[in-house]
Every structure is written in structure tokens, then in C-alpha cells.
Amino acid sequence: MIKEISRKMMSWDSPVFVSHWLLAICFVGAVLTQESERFRLVHVTMGYTMMGIIAFRVGWGLIGSRYARFSTIAPRFLKVREHIQSALNGEKEALMGLSALGFVAAYLLMFLVIFVTATGYLTFNEIGPELISELHELVANLLISVVVVHVGAILLNALYQYFRRNNQEVGGRMASIAVRVRPYKWVAVILMGLVLYFWGVQFKVW
């Protein structure tokens, strides 16, 4: 099943791939430290990092490679409804329906990260009423729920492919795409460097 998930990521270029996993790492770090006063700085740092990654992803969506650009989003959104309907009806397009759910969750996640980071900043700096803190917690829980849906859709998608045993044709097509769109490793390196530098500043390593 891991191979099926990997194949789905093969159309990502290096910056998208790295930003995705950096975002995932920061999300897990933020969740694990959300109730800890001792690791509050870690929680805040993870939140700020997620915001920075989302800002990068927005910029890369405007100037990045073909499959990273937002111009590919609209056609996919138009197909979401029919894919989900096919999934509910148990048709062949069920595979795409599960993929559509994960796609919607991914972009909803981006908006929620922006919102949760903004309310987190206000809460950490004690700006505004107590309602801001409660709103931050509410949106954070919603964010966790969306991540669960996103990951769940990906796993169901991979399971569907695995049991249908139709991976060879899809895998070959995705592999050929990967050869074309996997460049911009230097952008990914710069992104990782900026994240590490920011962490060093936050934790007073330098």
C-alpha cells in the first residue's frame, strides 16, 4: 500500500514534496505540544513554520512548475462532485472520488492553517479578548479533523488501488510524469535552509 501512496506523490516537484512533509512534521509537533506549557515555544514555532510554508506554497502555486500551479485547481474542483457521487454509487470512479475528498481536504487545510496561526499569534501575545483563545482551540480541533479526513482519503484511495490490482498502468503513467516534473531541488534546499534557520533563531541556537 505504501507503494500506491508513493506513486500518487510522483507528480509533485521537489518544493511541493518537501513543503508537504515539512507541514506534516510541524503539524504533528504542534499537536503534541498544544497542552504543554513547558514546550509552548515549540508549539508556537511549529505554528509559525506552518504559516511560512503555506505562504511559500501560495507563491509557488503562482510561479512554480506545471503541476504545482493553481491553474490546475479549477478543473479538479469541477470534477469533485461527480467523483464523490461515483464513489457513493460504487462505480469505477470511486477511486477518483476518494482522491477528490483528499484534494478538497488539502486546500481546506491550507485555509485553516492560516486562521489557526493568526488566532494563535493573538493568543500567544495576549492580544484581544479571551474569545480569541477559545476560537484558536476550536479551529485547531477542526484542523485536526480535516487532517484525519485528508489522510483517511489517501489511505482508502491506496487500499482501493491495491485490492483492484490496477497499479501497473497508473504507476507507469505517474512515473513518466515524475521524470518531467521533479526538478527545482535547489528551491527545496533553500526552503529547508530557511526553516532550519528560523528554528535556530527561535530556539536561540545562533
N, C-alpha and C positions, 0 to 999 in steps of 0.2 A: 504493500500500500504506500510505503514511503516513496517508491519509485514513481507512482502515479502523481503524488503531490509535487515531486521534483520536476516532473515533466510539465506541470502546469506553470511552474515558475520560469521555464526556459525562455519564454518570450520577453522576460524582464531584462533591461540593460543593467549594467553594474550599479549605477547610482540608485535605481529603484530597488534592486535586490538588497543592497546594503542598508538603505534607509528603512526598508520594511523590517529587517531584523533588528536594527538599532531601536526602532519604535517598539518592537515586541519586547526587547530586553528592558527598555525603560518602563514600559507598561507593567511588566512583572515586578520590577523593582519598586515602582510607585505603590502597587497594590500591597506588596509585602510589608511596606513601611508606613502605610497610611494611619495605623493606630499607634505608632511608636513615637513618643516624644524624643527618645534618645536618638533615633535616626530621622528626625524631622528634616535635617538638611539634605539627607539622601533623597527623601520623598520629594522635596521641593526641587532639587537638582534634576531628578528624573522628569518631573513635570515640565520644567523649563526646556529640557532637552527635547522632549516630545514636541513642544511648541516650535522649537527651532527646526526640527526635522520636517514638520508639517509645512512650515514656511518654505523650506528648501524644495519640498515636493510640489508645492504650488508653482514655484519658479521653474522647476524642471518640467512641469506639465505644460509650460508655455514655450520653452526653448529646447527641450530635450529630444530624445530620439522618437521615432515614429510611434512606437507602442507605449511610450510614456506620456505622450501629449494628450491634453484634454479634448482634443478634436475627435478622439476615438470614443469618447464617453457617450455623447448623444445617441449614436446608433445603438449602442448597447442598452441604454436606458429604455429606448423604444421597444426593445425586444424582451425586456424583463417580464412584462405582464404575460405575454404569450408563452414564455418559457415556464413560468410558475404554473400557469394553467395546464400546460402539458404535464408537468410533474404531478399535479393533483389528479389528473386523469389517468396517470400511469402509462403515458405514451412514451415513445422513444426519446422525446425531447426532455424527459425527466432529468437526464444528465445535465442539460443546459439550464433547467430550472433551478437545480441546486447551485449551479455556478452563478446564476443570476442573483440568488439570495446572498451569496458571499460577496458579490460585486456591490450590491446596494449597501450591505453592512460596512464594507470597506470605506466608502465615501461618507456614510453617516458617521463612522468612527472619526474621520478627519474633522468634521464639524464639531463633534462632541469634545475632542481633544482641545480645540481652540477655546471652547466655552469653559471646560473644566479647568484649564490652565489660567484663564482670565479670572475666574472666581477664586482659584487657589492663590493667585498673586494678591488679590484684595484681602483674602483671609489671612495670609501669612504676614502681610504688612499692616494688618488691623485697620483696613480702610473700609468704611461703610458700616451698615448695621449688622446685627447678628444673623439676619436673614441670608446674607451673602454666604456665610459659613454653611448654613443648612442647605442652601442651593448648591454649593460646591459638592457636598456629600451626596445629594440627590442625583446630580448629573454624573458624578463618579460611579455611582451604582448603575446608572443607565448605561454608561460607557462599558462597564464590565459585562452587562447583559448583551450588548451589541457585539462585543468581542467573542462571547460564547457562541452567539448565532453565526458569526463570521467563521470561526474555527470549525464549528459543527457542520456548516455547509461545505466547507472544504473537505472535511473527513468523509462526509456522506458521498460527496462527489467522487472522491478517490475510491471509496468502497464500491460504488456503483460501477466504476470502470473496471475495478479488479474482478468483480464477480461476472461482469459481462464479457470479460476477456477480449476487449476490443482495443487493447492498448497499442498494438503494433502500428496500426495506421496512424493513430493520433500521435504516438511517440515519434514516428518518422517525420511527420509534418512539423511538430514542435521543435525537433532537433534541427531541422533545416532553418527554421526561423531564428533559433538561438545563435547559429553561426553568424547571421547577419546583424543581429541587434545587441550583441553582448559587449560592445565597446564602451568607451568612456570610463575605463577603470581609473584613470587619473582623477576624474571627478569624485569617484567613490573614495579614493585615498584622501583627497582634500577634505571631504565631508567627515571621514573618520578622524582625521587630524584635528579638525575644528572641535569635534565633540570631546576628544580626549583633552584638548587644551582647555576647554570650558570646564570640564570636570576637575582638572588640575587647579584652576583658579578658584572654583567653588570650595574645594577641599584643602586649599592653601598648600598644594604640593609644590608650587612655584610662585 
